[in-house]
Amino acid sequence: MAFDLNVNGASYTVDVEPETPLLWVIRDNLGMTGTKYGCGIAKCGACTVHIDGKKVFSCTTKVSAAVGKEITTIEGLSEDNSHPVQIAWIEEDVPQCGYCQSGQIMAAAALLEQHPSPSDLNIDTLMSDNICRCGTYSRIRKAIHRAAEIAQG
């Protein structure tokens, strides 16, 4: 079945089954491999993308649920790593192994849309479903605070 999708501001038509996870459409059909597969059951956050500006787990979101909506992947957050979260991630040297980082960055960007000046509690609560096996949580929190400063000028 053919589905028309808007991903990172571009239109795509994909021929897949309606229940195909959006993650596999993004990675396999569109070739955007920044969004990662972690668990397949929405428990780790590695597959985080935005749909209409909201954080979603693409591993459990059916492609049919994304039709007519604006999908943003890590590739679409900015063309040149100029998004405040990306800048802060680099400044604070957040990644260790890096596998979860695209999901962490996408979750942090969505968090800052909701809470432009987040508290530690906001960050801990809203980032709790994005897991980092390397344990870089203190650097993630510091980078989110830094991103908020950058965004506010």
C-alpha positions in Angstrom: 0.0 0.0 0.0 1.3 3.5 -0.8 1.7 6.1 1.9 2.6 9.8 1.4 4.9 11.0 4.1 6.3 14.4 5.0 9.8 13.8 6.5 12.1 16.6 7.3 10.2 18.9 5.1 10.3 16.7 2.0 7.5 14.5 0.5 8.0 10.8 0.1 5.8 8.0 -1.1 6.5 4.6 0.3 4.9 1.2 -0.6 4.7 -0.7 2.7 2.1 -2.5 4.8 0.1 -0.1 7.0 1.4 -1.7 10.3 5.0 -1.3 9.3 6.8 0.6 12.1 7.8 4.1 11.1 11.4 3.3 12.2 11.8 0.8 9.4 10.3 3.1 6.8 12.7 5.9 7.9 15.7 3.6 7.9 15.1 1.1 5.2 12.8 2.9 2.7 14.1 6.4 3.1 17.8 5.6 4.0 17.9 7.9 7.0 19.9 5.9 9.4 20.4 8.4 12.2 17.3 7.1 14.0 18.3 3.9 15.7 16.7 0.6 16.6 17.1 -0.2 20.3 14.5 -2.4 21.8 11.5 -2.5 19.4 9.0 -2.0 22.3 9.3 1.7 23.1 11.3 1.2 26.3 14.7 2.7 25.4 14.1 5.8 23.2 16.8 5.2 20.6 14.2 5.5 17.9 12.8 8.9 19.0 11.6 11.2 16.3 9.1 14.1 16.3 5.6 13.9 14.8 4.0 17.3 14.6 6.6 18.5 17.1 5.9 15.8 19.7 8.3 13.1 20.8 7.3 9.6 19.6 9.0 6.2 19.5 9.2 5.3 15.8 9.6 1.6 16.6 6.0 1.3 17.8 4.4 4.0 15.6 2.7 2.5 12.5 3.5 4.3 9.3 -0.2 4.6 8.7 -0.5 6.8 11.8 2.1 9.3 10.4 0.3 10.1 7.1 -0.5 13.8 6.8 1.8 14.7 9.7 5.2 16.4 9.9 7.9 13.9 10.8 11.3 15.1 11.9 14.2 12.8 12.3 17.7 13.7 13.7 18.7 14.4 10.1 16.0 17.1 9.9 16.7 18.8 13.2 19.2 21.1 11.5 21.3 20.8 8.3 24.5 21.9 10.0 24.3 20.9 13.7 23.2 24.4 14.5 20.2 23.4 16.7 20.8 24.6 20.3 20.7 21.0 21.5 23.3 19.8 19.0 25.5 22.7 19.9 25.2 22.0 23.6 25.8 18.2 23.0 29.1 19.0 21.4 30.1 21.7 23.9 29.4 19.4 26.8 30.9 16.3 25.2 27.8 14.2 26.0 28.3 11.1 23.9 30.3 8.1 25.1 29.5 5.3 22.7 26.9 7.5 20.9 24.3 4.8 20.0 21.4 6.4 22.0 22.4 10.0 21.2 20.1 10.8 18.3 17.2 9.7 20.4 18.4 11.6 23.4 18.9 14.8 21.2 15.4 14.5 19.7 13.9 13.9 23.2 15.8 16.9 24.5 14.6 19.1 21.6 11.0 18.2 22.3 11.5 18.8 26.0 12.8 22.3 25.4 9.8 23.1 23.2 7.6 22.3 26.3 9.9 23.8 28.9 12.2 26.5 27.5 13.9 26.8 31.0 13.6 23.3 32.4 14.3 22.4 36.0 16.4 19.3 36.8 13.1 17.6 37.7 11.6 18.5 34.3 14.7 17.0 32.6 14.8 13.9 34.8 11.1 13.2 34.3 10.8 14.0 30.6 14.1 12.2 29.6 13.5 9.1 31.8 12.2 7.0 28.9 15.4 7.5 26.9 18.1 5.1 28.2 21.8 5.6 28.0 23.7 2.4 28.8 26.9 4.4 29.2 25.3 6.4 31.9 26.0 9.9 30.6 22.9 11.3 32.4 24.7 14.1 34.2 26.2 15.3 30.9 22.8 15.0 29.2 21.2 17.2 32.0 24.1 19.7 31.8 23.7 19.9 28.0 20.0 20.4 28.2 20.5 23.4 30.5 23.2 24.7 28.2 20.9 24.3 25.1 18.2 26.3 27.0 20.7 29.1 27.5 21.8 29.0 23.9 18.1 29.1 22.7 17.4 32.1 24.9 20.4 34.0 23.5 
